[in-house]
Amino acid sequence: MGRSLQVALIVAEALMTFFILIPTFLWLLLNFCYINYKISRNRKKMIKMLRREGLPEHISIKMAEHMFPKMELSPWKLVSLTSGGEHQKRKGKKARWKAG
């Protein structure tokens, strides 16, 4: 094969991969936004319900945020959480955290 044919095949493969991955990433992003929308709706419903039960507003907001946390799409947080867990396993120590 000639050099120009190899370059053309590499470019064609890159374009095909690009056109296959873009809809996939858009679909995942759309699902992620939909999940955040549903979570925020449930959080608002829970806040209203807790307010009707007589709890103060700041307590009902904290409880609703604890039950329905906002999901964030950040590769840095995922990497830090993953590396922190692996780091603790390698050292043989338990993770330091408190429940509540």
C-alpha positions as CSV (number, residue, x, y, z in Angstrom):
1,M,0.0,0.0,0.0
2,G,1.1,3.5,-0.7
3,R,1.7,6.0,2.0
4,S,-1.2,8.2,0.9
5,L,-3.6,5.2,1.1
6,Q,-2.5,4.4,4.6
7,V,-3.1,8.0,5.7
8,A,-6.5,8.0,4.0
9,L,-7.5,4.8,5.8
10,I,-6.3,6.2,9.2
11,V,-8.3,9.4,8.6
12,A,-11.4,7.4,7.6
13,E,-11.1,5.2,10.7
14,A,-10.7,8.2,12.9
15,L,-13.8,9.9,11.4
16,M,-15.9,6.7,11.7
17,T,-14.8,6.4,15.4
18,F,-15.6,10.0,16.0
19,F,-19.1,9.8,14.5
20,I,-19.8,6.6,16.5
21,L,-18.6,8.0,19.8
22,I,-20.2,11.5,19.6
23,P,-23.8,10.2,19.7
24,T,-22.9,7.8,22.5
25,F,-21.4,10.6,24.7
26,L,-24.4,12.8,23.9
27,W,-26.8,10.0,25.0
28,L,-24.8,9.5,28.2
29,L,-24.9,13.3,28.9
30,L,-28.6,13.4,28.2
31,N,-29.2,10.5,30.7
32,F,-27.0,12.2,33.3
33,C,-29.0,15.5,32.9
34,Y,-32.3,13.6,33.2
35,I,-31.1,11.8,36.4
36,N,-30.2,15.2,37.9
37,Y,-33.6,16.6,36.9
38,K,-35.4,13.7,38.6
39,I,-33.2,13.9,41.7
40,S,-33.8,17.6,42.1
41,R,-37.6,17.1,41.6
42,N,-37.6,14.5,44.4
43,R,-35.5,16.7,46.6
44,K,-38.0,19.6,46.2
45,K,-40.9,17.3,46.9
46,M,-39.2,16.0,50.1
47,I,-38.5,19.6,51.2
48,K,-42.2,20.5,50.8
49,M,-43.3,17.3,52.6
50,L,-40.9,18.0,55.5
51,R,-42.0,21.6,55.7
52,R,-45.6,20.4,55.9
53,E,-44.6,18.1,58.8
54,G,-43.4,21.1,60.7
55,L,-39.6,20.9,60.4
56,P,-37.7,24.2,60.0
57,E,-36.6,25.0,56.5
58,H,-32.8,24.7,57.0
59,I,-33.3,21.2,58.6
60,S,-35.6,20.0,55.8
61,I,-33.2,21.3,53.2
62,K,-30.2,19.5,54.8
63,M,-32.2,16.2,55.1
64,A,-33.4,16.4,51.5
65,E,-29.8,17.1,50.3
66,H,-28.6,14.2,52.3
67,M,-31.2,11.8,50.9
68,F,-31.0,13.1,47.3
69,P,-27.5,14.4,46.6
70,K,-26.7,16.2,43.4
71,M,-24.6,14.1,41.0
72,E,-21.6,15.9,39.5
73,L,-19.8,14.7,36.4
74,S,-16.2,15.5,37.2
75,P,-13.4,13.3,36.1
76,W,-11.1,14.8,38.7
77,K,-13.4,13.7,41.6
78,L,-13.7,10.2,40.1
79,V,-9.9,9.9,39.8
80,S,-9.3,11.2,43.4
81,L,-11.9,8.9,44.8
82,T,-10.5,5.9,43.0
83,S,-6.9,6.7,43.7
84,G,-7.7,7.4,47.4
85,G,-9.3,4.0,47.8
86,E,-6.5,2.2,46.1
87,H,-3.9,4.1,48.1
88,Q,-5.6,3.0,51.4
89,K,-5.7,-0.6,50.2
90,R,-2.1,-0.6,49.3
91,K,-1.1,0.8,52.7
92,G,-3.3,-1.6,54.5
93,K,-5.1,1.1,56.5
94,K,-8.8,1.6,56.8
95,A,-10.3,4.8,55.4
96,R,-10.9,7.5,58.0
97,W,-14.5,8.7,57.9
98,K,-17.4,9.2,60.2
99,A,-20.9,8.2,59.6
100,G,-23.1,11.2,60.3
